[in-house]
Amino acid sequence: GPHPPFPVWLRAGLMVCAVLLVIVGVAGLFLPGLQGIVTILAGVALLSLVSDAADRFLRWSLKPWPKLLGKVEELRDRSRDWLAERAERIAHRKAARRGETGGAPAEAAPAAAAPPSTALLTPLPAPLSAPPPAPVPAPPPAAAPRSARSRGRSRRRRSAAAG
């Protein structure tokens, strides 16, 4: 019979994982070392947990191999039961945290006045400030431009020494 749908978060997670498996499987068709067809089959089987179209495609594609189809369906049904059980446990835990019991609404007991928390009364430590930035060293002073007269003397000295 039809199975109750999974919660939205679980369906979304299953779809993402299934699509990733199919993508890896397609890559495995071209890359050595990856079992492309097996990985695609696993992705479609996982997707068939949340998609009727994927379920129909899986049954159609495995029709020539009834034994394999039976094994895949058995594994898929066991996976569906396991996932439904886990999703139900998580839902019960969330409900328990919120105080819901799942039965008749319980009467709220009057809450006892709790003493004020001393943690709110303790002073906060002073915020840590960053150390001041290190001073940036000043660039070395630029050499004073030489005058045309001193440049001329240098040329004469060089030419006298060369000649």
C-alpha positions in Angstrom: 0.0 0.0 0.0 1.0 3.6 -0.1 3.4 4.7 2.5 3.0 7.9 4.5 5.3 10.7 3.2 8.5 11.5 5.0 9.0 14.9 6.6 10.1 17.6 4.3 13.7 17.8 5.7 14.1 14.0 5.1 12.7 14.1 1.6 15.0 17.0 0.7 18.0 15.2 2.1 17.1 12.0 0.3 16.7 13.9 -3.0 20.1 15.6 -2.6 21.8 12.3 -1.8 20.1 10.5 -4.7 20.9 13.2 -7.2 24.6 13.2 -6.1 24.7 9.4 -6.5 23.2 9.6 -10.0 25.8 12.3 -10.9 28.7 10.2 -9.6 27.2 7.2 -11.4 27.2 9.1 -14.7 30.8 10.2 -14.1 31.5 6.5 -13.3 30.4 5.5 -16.8 33.4 7.5 -18.2 36.0 7.2 -15.3 37.8 4.0 -14.5 37.4 2.7 -11.0 33.8 3.9 -10.4 30.9 1.5 -10.9 28.7 3.8 -12.9 25.6 1.6 -13.5 25.5 0.3 -9.9 25.9 3.9 -8.5 23.1 5.2 -10.9 20.9 2.3 -9.8 21.5 3.1 -6.1 20.7 6.8 -6.7 17.5 6.0 -8.6 16.5 3.5 -5.8 17.1 6.1 -3.2 15.2 8.7 -5.2 12.3 6.2 -5.6 11.7 6.5 -1.8 10.4 10.0 -2.3 9.4 10.1 -6.0 6.7 8.1 -7.8 8.3 8.8 -11.1 11.6 7.4 -10.0 9.8 4.4 -8.6 8.1 3.8 -12.0 11.4 4.3 -13.8 13.2 1.8 -11.5 10.5 -0.8 -12.0 10.5 -0.3 -15.8 14.3 -0.4 -16.1 14.7 -3.6 -14.0 11.7 -5.4 -15.5 14.1 -7.7 -17.5 15.8 -8.8 -14.3 13.0 -9.8 -11.9 15.4 -11.2 -9.3 17.3 -8.0 -9.1 14.1 -5.9 -9.0 12.9 -8.1 -6.1 16.2 -7.5 -4.2 16.1 -3.7 -4.9 12.5 -3.5 -3.7 13.2 -5.5 -0.6 16.2 -3.2 0.3 14.2 -0.1 -0.5 11.3 -1.3 1.7 13.7 -2.0 4.6 15.3 1.4 4.1 11.9 3.1 4.0 10.9 1.4 7.3 14.2 2.3 8.9 14.0 6.0 7.8 10.3 6.3 8.9 11.2 4.9 12.3 14.1 7.4 12.7 12.0 10.3 11.5 9.3 9.4 14.0 11.9 9.2 16.8 13.2 12.6 15.9 9.7 14.0 15.8 8.9 12.6 19.3 12.1 14.1 20.7 11.3 17.5 19.3 7.8 17.2 20.7 9.1 16.2 24.1 11.5 19.2 24.1 8.5 21.5 23.4 6.5 19.8 26.1 4.0 18.1 23.9 2.9 14.7 24.9 0.9 13.6 21.8 -2.1 12.8 23.9 -4.6 15.0 25.6 -3.2 18.4 26.6 -1.8 18.3 30.1 -2.8 21.0 32.5 0.0 23.3 33.2 1.2 23.1 36.8 1.9 26.5 38.4 5.5 27.3 38.1 7.4 27.8 41.3 9.1 31.2 41.5 12.7 30.6 40.7 15.3 32.6 42.5 17.0 35.2 40.3 20.1 34.0 38.6 23.3 35.3 40.0 24.9 34.9 36.6 23.0 38.0 35.5 24.3 40.0 38.4 28.0 39.4 37.9 29.9 42.2 36.1 31.0 41.4 32.6 34.8 41.5 32.0 36.1 44.5 30.3 36.2 44.0 26.5 39.6 43.1 25.2 41.0 45.8 23.0 43.5 45.1 20.2 47.0 46.2 20.9 47.9 49.5 19.1 49.3 49.0 15.7 53.1 48.9 15.4 54.5 52.2 14.1 55.3 52.2 10.5 58.9 53.1 9.9 59.4 56.3 7.9 60.9 55.9 4.5 64.5 56.8 4.1 65.1 60.4 3.1 65.3 60.9 -0.6 68.7 61.9 -1.9 68.9 65.5 -2.6 68.9 66.2 -6.3 72.3 67.0 -7.7 72.8 70.3 -9.4 73.8 70.5 -13.0 77.1 71.9 -11.9 78.0 68.9 -9.8 76.9 66.5 -12.6 79.3 68.3 -14.9 82.2 67.9 -12.5 81.5 64.1 -12.2 81.6 63.8 -16.0 84.9 65.7 -16.3 86.4 63.5 -13.6 85.3 60.3 -15.3 86.6 61.5 -18.7 89.9 62.6 -17.2 90.4 59.3 -15.5 89.5 57.4 -18.7 91.8 59.4 -20.9 
